[in-house]
C-alpha cells in the first residue's frame, strides 16, 4: 500500500486505501459514507458535468445537492463559484480530468476558494482518468477523497479503490466481517488488487506525451451546450 501511495506522491502517513470492485463503488462509499457520518444537514456540491458515478450517489444520499457553475467550455466558473459556497457545504466533488471533454480543472484554485468560502468542505476528486496522465496535487490541493480505477492503468477490470485522508469521517456502506479496518467489508480481489497496486502511473504516459483526449473535444462540448 505504501508503495502504491508513493507512486501517486501521497505520503503513506496521510491516507488509507479502501479497495473496491469499481470506481463507482468507491464513489458511493465516499459520498454515502460521508453523508451518513455528517448527517442530513450537510450540503454536498458538484458541477453538472461530473460522471454519473458522482451524480447518482449524490441524488440518493444528498437530495438537493448544489450544482456548481461551469463555463460553456466545461471548466468551472471560478468567478461565480464563491456565490455558491458557504459553511454549510461539507463536500465538493470534482473530476480532475473529464473522460469526454478532456477538461482539466484547477484543483489548487478550487481548494483556495474552498478555504476562503467553504472552510468545512471536504474535497472529493475523481482521478480515474487523471492518474498517469497529469500529476495529482494531493498535498497542495488538500484532497480528502480520491477515486482510482485499476483498469485505467491497464490493470484488471473490477479493481479500484478509494484513497481517504486520515481524519475524514466515513461510515461503512457495506457491512459484514469488518475487513479493511471496517472501511469496506467483504473479500477483496486477491489477484486484482496486487496487480493494480503494482502498476505505476508512469507506465501510462510520460511527461510531454501526446494527450489521450482528441483535439477539439472541449470545443465539441461547448457546441453541445
C-alpha positions in Angstrom: 0.0 0.0 0.0 2.8 2.4 0.9 4.5 1.8 -2.5 1.2 2.4 -4.3 0.6 5.7 -2.5 4.2 6.8 -3.1 3.7 6.2 -6.8 0.9 8.8 -6.6 3.1 11.2 -4.5 0.8 10.6 -1.5 2.7 10.2 1.8 1.6 6.9 3.4 1.1 8.5 6.8 -1.6 10.8 5.4 -4.0 8.3 4.0 -5.5 4.9 3.9 -6.8 2.8 1.0 -10.1 1.1 0.7 -10.1 -1.4 -2.2 -13.4 -1.8 -4.0 -14.8 -3.5 -7.1 -15.1 -0.3 -9.1 -14.6 3.4 -9.0 -18.4 3.6 -8.9 -18.4 1.7 -5.7 -15.6 3.9 -4.4 -17.6 7.0 -5.2 -20.7 5.6 -3.4 -18.5 4.8 -0.3 -17.1 8.3 -0.3 -20.4 10.2 -0.8 -22.8 8.0 1.1 -20.3 7.1 3.8 -19.5 10.8 4.4 -23.2 11.8 4.4 -24.0 9.1 6.9 -21.2 10.4 9.2 -22.1 14.1 8.9 -25.9 13.8 8.9 -28.8 15.2 6.8 -27.9 18.8 7.4 -24.7 18.6 5.4 -24.9 20.0 1.9 -22.9 18.4 -0.9 -21.9 20.1 -4.2 -20.6 19.1 -7.7 -20.6 20.5 -11.2 -23.3 19.2 -13.6 -20.5 17.9 -15.8 -19.4 15.2 -13.4 -19.7 11.5 -14.1 -22.9 9.6 -13.2 -21.0 7.7 -10.5 -20.9 11.0 -8.7 -24.3 12.4 -9.5 -26.3 9.1 -8.8 -25.0 8.7 -5.2 -25.4 12.4 -4.6 -29.0 12.1 -5.7 -29.5 9.1 -3.4 -27.7 10.3 -0.3 -27.9 14.1 -0.5 -31.1 15.1 -2.3 -31.0 18.8 -3.2 -27.2 18.8 -3.7 -25.8 22.0 -5.0 -24.8 22.3 -8.7 -21.6 24.3 -9.1 -21.4 26.7 -12.1 -19.4 25.8 -15.2 -18.5 27.8 -18.3 -19.5 26.9 -21.8 -16.3 25.0 -22.3 -16.9 22.8 -19.3 -14.4 24.4 -16.9 -15.6 25.6 -13.5 -16.7 29.2 -13.4 -14.3 30.3 -10.7 -15.6 33.8 -10.7 -19.2 32.7 -10.0 -18.2 29.9 -7.6 -17.9 31.9 -4.4 -21.6 32.8 -4.5 -22.4 29.0 -4.2 -20.1 28.3 -1.3 -20.6 28.8 2.4 -20.0 27.0 5.7 -22.9 24.6 5.1 -21.1 23.0 2.2 -19.4 19.8 3.6 -18.3 18.1 0.4 -17.3 19.3 -3.1 -16.9 16.7 -5.8 -14.8 17.3 -8.9 -13.5 15.3 -11.9 -9.8 16.0 -12.3 -9.7 15.1 -16.0 -13.0 14.7 -17.8 -13.3 11.5 -19.8 -15.4 13.1 -22.6 -14.3 16.7 -22.9 -10.7 16.5 -21.8 -11.3 19.4 -19.4 -8.8 19.5 -16.5 -9.9 21.5 -13.5 -7.6 23.7 -11.5 -7.6 21.8 -8.2 -5.3 24.3 -6.5 -7.5 27.2 -7.3 -10.6 25.3 -6.2 -9.0 24.4 -2.9 -8.1 28.1 -2.3 -11.8 29.1 -2.9 -13.0 26.4 -0.6 -10.6 27.5 2.2 -11.9 31.1 1.8 -15.7 30.4 1.4 -16.4 26.9 2.5 -13.8 26.1 5.1 -15.6 22.9 6.4 -15.8 21.3 2.9 -14.1 18.1 2.1 -12.7 17.7 -1.4 -13.5 14.5 -3.4 -11.5 14.2 -6.6 -12.5 11.7 -9.3 -9.0 10.9 -10.6 -9.9 7.8 -12.7 -8.8 9.4 -16.0 -6.1 11.6 -14.5 -3.8 9.1 -12.8 -0.8 8.6 -15.1 -1.7 11.5 -17.3 -1.4 14.5 -15.0 0.0 15.0 -11.5 -2.4 14.7 -8.6 -1.8 17.5 -6.1 -2.8 15.5 -3.0 -0.9 17.7 -0.6 -1.2 21.2 -2.2 -4.9 20.8 -3.0 -5.6 19.1 0.4 -7.6 16.4 -1.3 -9.6 14.3 1.2 -11.0 11.6 -1.0 -9.6 10.2 -4.3 -11.1 7.8 -6.7 -8.8 5.4 -8.6 -9.5 2.6 -11.1 -7.0 -0.2 -11.8 -8.1 -0.8 -15.4 -7.2 2.8 -16.4 -3.6 1.8 -15.6 -4.0 -1.4 -17.8 -4.7 -3.4 -14.6 -7.6 -5.9 -14.3 -11.2 -4.7 -14.5 -13.1 -5.0 -11.3 -10.4 -3.5 -9.1 -10.5 0.1 -7.9 -10.0 2.0 -4.6 -10.9 5.0 -2.5 -8.0 6.8 -1.0 -9.1 8.5 2.2 -7.2 11.2 4.1 -6.8 10.4 7.7 -9.4 12.2 9.8 -12.1 12.1 7.1 -15.2 10.5 8.7 -16.7 7.7 6.7 -19.5 5.3 7.8 -19.2 1.9 6.0 -22.0 1.2 3.5 -21.2 -2.5 3.2 -21.5 -4.4 6.5 -20.1 -7.7 7.3 -16.7 -9.0 8.6 -15.2 -5.6 9.1 -12.4 -6.1 6.6 -10.1 -3.2 5.6 -10.4 -1.7 9.1 -14.1 -1.8 8.7 -14.0 0.6 5.8 -15.4 -2.0 3.3 -16.5 -5.4 4.4 -16.1 -8.4 2.1 -13.2 -10.2 0.5 -11.1 -8.2 -1.9 -9.9 -9.4 -5.3 -6.8 -11.4 -4.2 -5.3 -11.3 -7.8 -6.6 -7.9 -9.0 -5.5 -5.8 -6.0 -1.8 -6.7 -6.2 -1.8 -6.3 -9.9 -3.4 -2.9 -9.7 -1.3 -1.7 -6.8 1.9 -2.7 -8.7 1.0 -0.5 -11.6 2.9 2.7 -11.9 1.4 5.9 -13.3 4.5 6.4 -15.5 3.5 3.3 -17.4 0.6 5.2 -19.0 2.2 8.4 -20.3 5.4 10.2 -19.6 5.6 14.0 -19.4 5.3 15.5 -22.8 3.5 12.6 -24.3 0.5 13.4 -26.6 -2.8 13.9 -24.9 -5.2 10.9 -24.8 -8.0 13.3 -25.4 -8.8 14.1 -29.0 -8.0 17.6 -30.0 -11.1 19.9 -30.1 -13.1 17.7 -27.7 -13.7 20.6 -25.4 -14.9 22.7 -28.4 -17.4 20.0 -29.2 -18.6 20.2 -25.6 -19.0 23.9 -25.9 -21.0 23.5 -29.1 -23.3 20.9 -27.4 -24.3 23.2 -24.5 
